[in-house]
């Protein structure tokens, strides 16, 4: 292996779990799609590895956001499938309540429009600033602010108060 291959392999070993989390959230909780999305981005990055100027992680995050947007565009042209509704039965208190709350959050994220979901993921799950988010998405800071405000309001509507409390407790 050349030194370039070794540096790329080291980057993948160290940063792919974090990038997979971002991809998972951008794919609205579809783990298979998230893994495919990340794999595609990493393949493209490997071909361009020598030409990537600056730190590679911001490049990877922007590529993930762009690839996710392309995926949404492609999926919007398909006939919509009818999802089965999940029926949640009564459960005993414990860690499973947190799992259910997180699953509810992922479902709520999936209900947001793609751009709004991307803004929420980058701002609150990846701790991007408004400026960093605007640069990553190629839009204005005002757009990021409005999408964040509307996205949070919509999430509050979609998440039950019990799940909201559980998520706050686990932070």
C-alpha positions in Angstrom: 0.0 0.0 0.0 1.2 3.5 -0.8 1.2 6.3 1.8 -1.9 7.8 0.1 -3.8 4.5 0.5 -2.7 4.3 4.1 -3.9 7.8 4.9 -7.2 7.1 3.3 -7.6 3.8 5.1 -6.7 5.5 8.4 -9.4 8.2 7.7 -12.0 5.5 7.0 -11.1 3.6 10.2 -11.2 6.6 12.4 -14.1 8.6 10.9 -16.5 6.2 9.3 -18.6 5.5 12.5 -19.3 9.2 12.8 -20.0 9.6 9.1 -22.3 6.5 9.2 -24.3 8.2 12.0 -24.7 11.3 9.8 -25.6 9.2 6.8 -28.2 7.2 9.0 -29.9 10.5 10.0 -29.8 11.8 6.4 -31.5 8.6 5.2 -34.2 9.0 7.8 -33.2 5.9 9.8 -32.7 3.5 6.9 -29.5 1.7 8.0 -29.0 -0.1 4.7 -29.5 3.0 2.6 -27.1 4.9 5.0 -24.4 2.3 4.6 -24.8 2.4 0.8 -24.7 6.2 0.8 -21.5 6.3 2.9 -19.9 3.5 0.8 -20.6 5.5 -2.4 -19.2 8.7 -0.9 -16.1 6.9 0.3 -15.5 5.3 -3.1 -15.7 8.7 -4.8 -13.4 10.2 -2.1 -10.8 7.5 -2.7 -10.6 8.4 -6.4 -10.2 12.1 -5.5 -8.1 11.6 -2.3 -5.0 13.3 -3.5 -6.9 16.3 -4.8 -8.9 17.0 -1.6 -7.7 20.2 -0.2 -7.9 20.7 3.5 -9.3 18.4 6.1 -11.3 15.5 4.5 -14.1 15.2 7.0 -16.0 18.4 6.0 -15.5 17.3 2.4 -17.1 13.9 3.3 -20.0 15.6 5.1 -20.8 17.8 2.2 -20.6 14.9 -0.2 -23.0 12.9 2.1 -25.4 15.8 2.1 -25.2 16.1 -1.7 -25.5 12.4 -2.3 -28.5 12.2 0.1 -30.2 15.1 -1.9 -29.5 13.2 -5.1 -31.1 10.1 -3.6 -34.2 12.0 -2.6 -34.5 13.4 -6.1 -34.3 9.9 -7.5 -36.7 8.5 -5.0 -39.2 11.3 -5.6 -39.6 10.1 -9.2 -40.7 6.6 -8.0 -44.2 5.5 -7.1 -44.7 5.9 -3.4 -44.9 2.8 -1.3 -47.5 2.5 1.5 -45.6 2.1 4.8 -47.0 -0.2 7.5 -47.9 1.6 10.7 -45.9 0.4 13.7 -48.0 -0.5 16.6 -46.3 0.2 19.9 -47.6 -1.9 22.8 -47.3 -1.1 26.5 -43.8 -1.5 27.8 -42.1 -1.6 31.2 -39.8 1.3 32.2 -36.2 0.7 31.3 -33.8 1.3 28.5 -36.3 0.2 25.9 -38.2 3.5 26.4 -35.1 5.4 25.3 -34.9 3.1 22.2 -38.5 3.8 21.4 -38.0 7.5 21.9 -35.0 7.5 19.6 -37.0 5.5 17.0 -39.8 8.0 17.2 -37.3 10.8 16.6 -35.9 9.0 13.5 -39.5 8.5 12.2 -40.2 12.2 12.9 -37.0 13.2 11.0 -38.2 11.0 8.1 -41.4 13.0 8.0 -39.5 16.3 7.4 -38.8 17.5 3.9 -35.3 16.6 2.8 -33.7 20.0 3.0 -35.2 20.7 6.4 -34.0 17.3 7.6 -30.5 17.9 6.4 -30.4 21.3 8.2 -31.6 19.7 11.5 -29.1 16.9 11.2 -26.2 19.1 10.5 -27.1 21.7 13.1 -28.1 19.5 16.0 -26.6 16.1 15.5 -23.3 17.2 13.9 -23.0 20.5 15.8 -22.5 22.6 12.8 -22.8 26.4 13.1 -25.3 28.3 11.0 -22.4 29.4 8.8 -21.0 25.9 8.4 -24.4 24.5 7.5 -25.0 27.3 5.0 -21.7 26.5 3.3 -22.2 22.8 3.3 -25.7 23.2 1.7 -24.7 26.0 -0.6 -27.5 28.3 0.7 -27.8 31.5 2.7 -27.6 31.8 6.5 -31.2 33.1 6.6 -32.3 29.9 4.8 -30.6 27.8 7.5 -32.3 29.8 10.2 -35.7 29.5 8.7 -35.4 25.8 7.9 -34.1 25.2 11.5 -37.0 27.1 13.1 -39.6 25.4 10.9 -38.0 22.0 11.3 -37.9 22.2 15.1 -41.5 23.3 15.2 -42.5 20.4 13.0 -40.5 17.9 15.2 -42.3 19.2 18.3 -45.6 18.5 16.6 -44.5 15.0 15.5 -42.9 13.7 18.7 -45.0 12.7 21.6 -44.4 14.5 24.9 -43.2 11.2 26.6 -40.6 10.6 23.9 -39.5 14.3 24.1 -39.0 14.0 27.9 -37.0 10.7 27.5 -34.8 12.2 24.9 -34.1 15.3 27.1 -33.3 13.0 30.1 -30.8 10.9 28.1 -28.8 13.8 26.8 
